[in-house]
Every structure is written in C-alpha cells, then in structure tokens.
Amino acid sequence: MENNSAIILLGYMCAGKTTVGRQLAQEMGYFFYDLDWYIEERYHKKVSEIFAEQGEEKFRDLERRMLHEVAEFQNAVVSLGGGTPCFFDNMDYINSVARSVYMKATPETLLSHIAISKGRRPLLEGKSPEELDSFVRQQLQEREPYYSKAQHIVDINILDSYERINEIVKKIKEVVA
C-alpha cells in the first residue's frame, strides 16, 4: 500500500469519524472528504432526501459508486457513513485501494455521542431511549463483522475534548504510517 494512498475511517454513526478525520487530514497535509457530504455535493441533495426519495437500495448503489471515486484519491482522509462498509464488496474494495481504520467504540460511547450529536439521523428518528439503545446494540453487532475487516482497529472512547481527539489522531497516524 502506497503511503500517499487514501486513509479511510469507518465505524458506527457518531463514532467521531468526521471530527477525527478532519483533524487527521489537517495534521498530515491531506485533503478531507466525508463520503456523505461528497454525495450531497455531487447530487445537490441531502443524503436523507436521497434515502427518502429513492430508497435504501438505490442509495447504497450510489454510495458504492461515490466510494469508488473518493477511495482512489491520493493524500486524502475519507470518513464513511456507518453503513458503507456493510454493502456489496465495499470492505474488500476499500482494503485493496486504501488504508482502512475502524474507529471502534462501545455501544455506551456511541449512545452518548448520539445524544450530543446535532445532525439528523434518519435511522434513529422517533425512537425512545430504550428503542435507540436496543437498535444501536443490534445494528453494531450486525455490522461488526464488516468493520473488523479493516486493516487497523483503533479503540476510541468518548471524544469529549480536544485532548482526546488529538490522542486518537496520534494513534491513527501511528498505525497507518
């Protein structure tokens, strides 16, 4: 794997992929891409709108095509949506063209991040705290086999301070070097 190949951050929603990815890219002098933002920019629509209008199947196909574009960028850090690695042959593809890092978090950490997240999450809307807890745990369990195919796994805890974010960035830089 070339050292200038993309670094792809994956993991469950609200694991901190975008926050850490932005900081990592800045420190490495790389470009930063959030795959959802990239899709929104290209299609001039929010991911939630595409999902609602076209359904998950069409969205996942579109997401796969956009992944194939950004994953081959040089000197880039790319953060993926939580579901991206779990469809098609996305994980095998990612590992063949980029350096992949699974930002692994406990359900408790993810739930605390979700609680403070300002973004709208279509999959989580309208759920009670108990339903949310159950949903996150079940989905994380289903996605774990895909996430764990990443070349590197970095355990994260609550990213509640710049110090913690910097620790995770440092750890990722060490493992992908």
C-alpha positions in Angstrom: 0.0 0.0 0.0 1.5 3.3 -1.0 1.9 5.8 1.8 0.1 8.5 -0.2 -3.0 6.3 -0.7 -6.2 7.4 1.0 -6.9 6.7 4.7 -10.5 5.6 5.1 -12.1 5.9 8.5 -15.0 3.6 9.2 -17.3 2.7 12.1 -20.7 3.2 13.5 -22.5 6.6 13.3 -21.3 9.1 15.8 -18.0 7.3 16.4 -16.3 10.6 15.6 -15.1 9.7 12.1 -15.6 13.2 10.6 -14.2 15.1 13.7 -11.1 12.9 13.8 -10.8 12.7 10.0 -10.8 16.5 9.6 -8.0 16.8 12.3 -6.0 13.9 10.9 -6.1 15.3 7.3 -5.0 18.7 8.6 -2.1 17.3 10.5 -1.0 15.2 7.6 -1.4 17.9 5.0 -4.1 15.7 3.3 -7.5 16.6 1.8 -10.5 15.6 3.8 -13.7 14.1 2.4 -16.8 13.0 4.2 -18.5 10.5 1.8 -22.0 11.7 2.7 -21.0 15.3 2.1 -19.3 14.3 -1.2 -22.6 12.6 -2.3 -24.6 15.7 -1.2 -22.3 18.0 -3.1 -22.5 15.9 -6.3 -26.2 15.4 -6.2 -27.3 18.7 -4.6 -29.5 16.8 -2.1 -29.1 15.7 1.5 -28.5 12.0 2.0 -31.7 11.8 4.0 -33.6 13.2 0.9 -32.0 10.7 -1.5 -32.7 7.9 1.0 -36.4 9.0 1.3 -36.9 9.5 -2.4 -35.1 6.6 -3.9 -35.0 4.0 -1.0 -32.0 2.4 0.7 -31.1 0.0 -2.2 -30.7 2.8 -4.7 -28.8 5.0 -2.2 -26.4 2.1 -1.4 -25.6 1.7 -5.1 -25.0 5.4 -5.5 -22.9 5.4 -2.3 -20.8 2.5 -3.7 -20.1 4.4 -6.9 -19.1 7.5 -5.0 -16.9 5.4 -2.7 -15.1 4.1 -5.8 -14.3 7.7 -6.7 -13.0 9.0 -3.4 -11.2 5.9 -2.2 -8.7 6.3 -5.0 -7.8 9.9 -4.3 -4.2 10.3 -3.2 -3.3 12.1 0.0 -6.9 12.0 1.3 -8.6 11.1 4.5 -12.2 9.9 3.9 -14.8 9.3 6.5 -17.6 6.9 5.6 -21.2 6.6 6.6 -21.8 3.9 9.2 -23.4 1.5 6.7 -21.0 1.9 3.8 -18.6 -1.0 4.7 -21.6 -3.4 5.1 -22.8 -3.5 1.5 -21.6 -5.1 -1.7 -17.9 -5.8 -1.6 -17.1 -2.4 -0.2 -14.8 -3.6 2.6 -12.7 -5.8 0.2 -12.5 -2.9 -2.2 -11.5 -0.4 0.5 -8.8 -2.6 1.7 -7.4 -3.1 -1.9 -7.0 0.6 -2.6 -6.6 2.4 0.8 -5.5 2.2 4.3 -8.6 1.4 6.4 -9.1 2.2 10.1 -12.1 1.0 12.1 -12.8 3.5 14.9 -14.3 1.1 17.4 -16.5 2.2 20.2 -18.7 0.6 22.8 -22.5 0.9 22.5 -22.4 3.1 25.6 -19.9 5.5 24.0 -21.9 5.6 20.7 -25.1 6.3 22.6 -23.5 9.2 24.5 -22.2 10.6 21.2 -25.6 10.2 19.6 -27.2 12.1 22.5 -25.0 15.1 21.9 -25.0 14.9 18.1 -26.6 17.8 16.3 -27.0 16.0 12.9 -30.3 14.4 11.9 -30.0 10.6 11.6 -32.9 9.2 9.6 -32.4 5.7 11.0 -32.8 7.0 14.6 -35.7 9.4 14.4 -38.7 8.8 16.5 -37.1 6.2 18.7 -37.5 6.2 22.5 -34.3 6.0 24.6 -34.9 2.2 25.1 -35.6 1.6 21.4 -32.5 3.6 20.5 -30.3 1.6 22.9 -31.6 -1.7 21.5 -31.3 -0.5 17.9 -27.7 0.7 18.2 -26.6 -2.5 20.0 -28.3 -4.8 17.5 -27.0 -2.8 14.4 -23.5 -2.6 15.8 -23.5 -6.4 16.3 -24.6 -6.9 12.7 -22.0 -4.5 11.3 -19.1 -5.7 13.5 -18.0 -8.5 11.1 -17.7 -5.9 8.3 -16.0 -3.2 10.4 -13.5 -5.7 11.8 -12.2 -6.4 8.3 -10.4 -3.1 8.4 -6.6 -3.2 8.3 -6.3 -1.3 11.6 -8.6 -1.1 14.6 -8.4 1.9 16.9 -10.4 1.8 20.1 -12.0 5.1 20.9 -13.7 6.3 24.0 -15.7 9.5 24.5 -14.3 12.2 22.2 -15.3 15.0 24.5 -12.2 17.2 24.4 -9.5 18.3 22.0 -7.0 16.3 24.0 -9.0 13.1 23.4 -9.4 13.9 19.7 -5.7 14.6 19.4 -4.8 11.2 21.2 -7.0 9.3 18.6 -5.4 11.2 15.7 -2.0 10.4 17.0 -2.9 6.7 17.4 -4.3 6.6 13.8 -1.2 8.3 12.4 1.0 5.6 14.1 -1.0 2.7 12.8 -1.2 3.9 9.2 2.4 5.0 8.9 
